[in-house]
Every structure is written in structure tokens, then in C-alpha cells.
Amino acid sequence: MYALLVPVSAPFVLLATVLGLSWWEDHVLPATAEPVDAPPESPLAAPDPAPTSELRGVEATLTGGVPRR
């Protein structure tokens, strides 16, 4: 009978731990004075995609003009 005590009580112990941490976060930790602003946009913008005709020319140069199968 005592062998079942630990497996049965484990979910309740985990639930009590989560609830205790939640309470601690709400009541004990200091609240932030200012809301955190969104991060600034990246200064590096993605380049515009190259036209398809330019890509075909580069592909033909790299492959030596061998068509794909």
C-alpha cells in the first residue's frame, strides 16, 4: 500500500510546485517599472530577389551550359 503513495502523490506535488512558483512570481518578484519596448527593426534589409533571367544566365555559367535532366 505504501508503494503506491509516491506515484499517486507525484502529480499533486508537481501541481503544488507550479502554483507556488506562480504565486511567488506574482507577489514576491518586483514588478517592472517600464514595459519592455519591442526590439528595433534589423538595420539589414533583405535584398530584392534577382530576376529569373539573370539567374538562368548564372546557372548556365556555373553548369557550363549543361541542361538539367
C-alpha positions as CSV (number, residue, x, y, z in Angstrom):
1,M,0.0,0.0,0.0
2,Y,2.8,2.4,0.8
3,A,4.4,1.6,-2.5
4,L,1.6,3.4,-4.3
5,L,1.9,6.6,-2.2
6,V,4.8,8.1,-4.2
7,P,3.4,7.5,-7.7
8,V,0.0,8.7,-6.7
9,S,1.2,11.9,-4.9
10,A,3.7,12.9,-7.6
11,P,1.2,14.9,-9.8
12,F,-0.1,16.8,-6.7
13,V,3.4,17.7,-5.7
14,L,4.1,19.0,-9.2
15,L,0.9,21.0,-9.2
16,A,1.7,22.5,-5.8
17,T,5.1,23.4,-7.1
18,V,3.8,25.2,-10.2
19,L,1.1,27.0,-8.2
20,G,3.7,28.1,-5.6
21,L,6.0,29.4,-8.2
22,S,3.2,31.3,-9.9
23,W,2.2,32.9,-6.6
24,W,5.8,33.7,-5.9
25,E,6.2,35.4,-9.3
26,D,3.1,37.5,-8.7
27,H,3.7,38.5,-5.1
28,V,7.5,38.4,-4.4
29,L,9.3,39.3,-7.5
30,P,9.5,43.1,-8.2
31,A,7.2,44.4,-10.9
32,T,8.9,46.0,-13.9
33,A,8.7,49.8,-13.8
34,E,8.5,50.3,-17.5
35,P,7.0,48.0,-20.2
36,V,9.6,46.5,-22.4
37,D,9.6,48.0,-25.9
38,A,9.6,45.9,-29.0
39,P,13.1,45.3,-30.4
40,P,14.1,47.7,-33.1
41,E,13.9,46.5,-36.7
42,S,17.0,45.0,-38.1
43,P,19.2,47.5,-40.0
44,L,20.0,44.9,-42.6
45,A,17.1,44.7,-45.0
46,A,16.7,41.6,-47.1
47,P,17.9,42.2,-50.7
48,D,15.4,42.1,-53.5
49,P,15.3,38.8,-55.4
50,A,17.2,38.7,-58.7
51,P,15.2,38.5,-61.9
52,T,14.8,35.0,-63.2
53,S,16.6,35.7,-66.5
54,E,19.7,36.8,-64.5
55,L,19.5,33.5,-62.5
56,R,19.3,31.5,-65.7
57,G,22.4,33.1,-67.0
58,V,24.3,32.5,-63.8
59,E,23.1,28.9,-63.7
60,A,24.3,28.3,-67.3
61,T,27.7,29.8,-66.5
62,L,28.1,27.7,-63.4
63,T,27.0,24.4,-65.0
64,G,28.8,25.0,-68.3
65,G,25.6,25.2,-70.3
66,V,24.6,21.6,-69.4
67,P,20.8,21.4,-69.3
68,R,19.1,19.7,-66.4
69,R,17.6,16.4,-66.7
